Amino acid sequence: MGETHYPQTSVTAIGTYNACIPKNGGKCIPVPFDFSGGVTDIKFDYERMTQQGQMPYCQTIWIDNADNAVAATIVIEQTNQRIVAPPNSQGYYSCLMNTIRFTIHSESGGQIQVQLINLPIPTSVWRVI
């Protein structure tokens, strides 16, 4: 079995704001996502509001997937970080995102509540019965 080397020329550093305490204090953006009517993927782009300084970055995502029997997945566009919220769960997820832009996927047919938070909160996930 041979060795495989990852080509260093294909690696790019991306700046993130993790572990920063915002000068203007903590903020969150509540975003309800509706997956009824056969919708399975929703793109969310907050870049214009980010550029206006309303919330320049996101360090934590809170996902309420408590009412759904299937997982919800968020893929952050800039970093390709994938966050998977298990079925019937709620939780805080650390994220690598300085431009608030992602796609959320669910086949639940229901609602998923998301909070985008500019404060660092340790990842913590719990099952809701």
Secondary structure, 3 states (H helix, E strand, C coil): CCCCCCCHHHCCCCCCCCCCCCCCCCCEEEEEEECCCCCCEEEEECHHHHHCCCCCCEEEEEEEECCCCCCEEEEECCCCCEEEECCCEEEEEEEEECCCEEEEEECCCCEEEEEEECCCCCCEEEECC
